[in-house]
Amino acid sequence: MIRRLVDYKKLDHQLAALLIETYPHGYGDDDIIAFRNSNGEHIQAVELRTQDSVYLVKISKSLANFISNFEDIIEKELESKPQPILEEVDASDIEMEVRKEVENEEEPDFD
């Protein structure tokens, strides 16, 4: 199993959703893992498990805000993306277009 240390800001949407699902009401002292990294810096993280990896998500003040505001953030992000315009098409219209194209096709010249 792979262990990865990651900042919550670098989580993709799927992992961010899993983080929220794992800690829906935030995290407590029992959830925090504390250690020193290779540079001797004191790191605190919470564990997030997938089938093939264990992510240690670094804790910061903004992580707590992220968890509490996750739904609002996702809604705003979805609203800011342009939505495709879907047009309702009648099947008979498509059939007529195909017939016109077939009628206008020229026969190939095999000479």
C-alpha positions as CSV (number, residue, x, y, z in Angstrom):
1,M,0.0,0.0,0.0
2,I,1.4,3.4,-1.0
3,R,1.5,6.2,1.6
4,R,1.4,9.8,0.3
5,L,1.6,13.1,2.2
6,V,-0.5,15.7,0.4
7,D,-1.9,19.1,1.1
8,Y,-5.7,19.2,0.9
9,K,-5.6,21.9,-1.8
10,K,-4.0,19.3,-4.1
11,L,-6.7,16.7,-3.7
12,D,-8.8,15.9,-6.7
13,H,-12.6,16.1,-6.4
14,Q,-13.0,12.4,-5.7
15,L,-10.5,12.4,-2.8
16,A,-11.9,15.7,-1.5
17,A,-15.4,14.1,-1.4
18,L,-13.9,11.0,0.4
19,L,-12.3,13.3,2.9
20,I,-15.6,15.0,3.6
21,E,-17.3,11.6,3.8
22,T,-14.7,10.3,6.3
23,Y,-14.8,13.4,8.5
24,P,-18.3,14.9,8.0
25,H,-18.2,16.8,11.3
26,G,-14.5,17.6,11.1
27,Y,-11.6,15.8,12.8
28,G,-10.7,15.4,16.4
29,D,-7.5,14.9,18.4
30,D,-7.8,11.2,18.0
31,D,-7.8,11.5,14.2
32,I,-4.5,13.5,14.1
33,I,-1.2,11.9,13.2
34,A,1.8,13.9,14.2
35,F,5.4,13.2,12.9
36,R,8.5,15.0,11.6
37,N,9.3,15.0,7.9
38,S,12.7,14.5,6.4
39,N,13.5,18.2,6.9
40,G,12.7,17.9,10.6
41,E,9.5,19.9,10.3
42,H,6.6,19.0,12.6
43,I,3.7,17.8,10.5
44,Q,0.1,17.0,11.6
45,A,-2.2,15.1,9.2
46,V,-5.4,13.1,9.1
47,E,-5.5,9.7,7.4
48,L,-7.5,9.1,4.2
49,R,-7.6,5.5,2.9
50,T,-8.4,4.3,-0.6
51,Q,-8.1,0.7,-2.0
52,D,-4.5,1.2,-3.0
53,S,-3.2,4.2,-1.0
54,V,-3.1,5.8,2.3
55,Y,-3.1,9.6,2.1
56,L,-1.9,11.7,5.0
57,V,-3.7,15.0,4.4
58,K,-1.8,17.9,6.0
59,I,-3.8,19.8,8.6
60,S,-4.0,23.6,8.5
61,K,-6.6,26.1,9.6
62,S,-7.8,26.3,6.1
63,L,-8.5,22.5,6.0
64,A,-11.1,22.9,8.8
65,N,-12.7,25.8,6.8
66,F,-12.6,23.6,3.7
67,I,-14.4,20.7,5.4
68,S,-17.1,23.0,6.8
69,N,-17.6,24.9,3.5
70,F,-17.1,22.0,1.0
71,E,-20.7,21.9,-0.3
72,D,-20.8,25.7,-1.0
73,I,-17.4,25.5,-2.7
74,I,-18.5,22.7,-5.0
75,E,-21.8,24.4,-5.9
76,K,-20.0,27.6,-6.8
77,E,-17.5,25.7,-8.9
78,L,-20.2,23.9,-10.8
79,E,-22.2,27.2,-11.3
80,S,-19.1,28.9,-12.8
81,K,-18.6,26.2,-15.4
82,P,-20.6,26.7,-18.6
83,Q,-23.3,24.1,-19.0
84,P,-23.8,22.5,-22.4
85,I,-27.0,23.6,-24.1
86,L,-29.1,20.5,-24.9
87,E,-31.6,20.9,-27.7
88,E,-34.6,18.8,-28.0
89,V,-34.8,17.2,-31.4
90,D,-37.6,15.3,-33.0
91,A,-36.7,12.0,-34.5
92,S,-38.6,12.8,-37.7
93,D,-36.4,15.9,-38.2
94,I,-33.3,13.7,-38.1
95,E,-34.8,11.3,-40.5
96,M,-35.6,14.1,-43.0
97,E,-32.1,15.4,-42.7
98,V,-30.6,12.0,-43.4
99,R,-32.9,11.5,-46.5
100,K,-31.9,14.9,-47.8
101,E,-28.2,14.0,-47.5
102,V,-28.7,10.7,-49.2
103,E,-30.7,12.3,-52.0
104,N,-28.1,14.9,-52.6
105,E,-25.2,12.4,-52.7
106,E,-23.8,11.9,-56.1
107,E,-23.2,8.5,-57.5
108,P,-19.5,7.7,-57.6
109,D,-18.0,7.7,-61.0
110,F,-16.0,4.4,-61.5
111,D,-14.7,5.2,-65.0
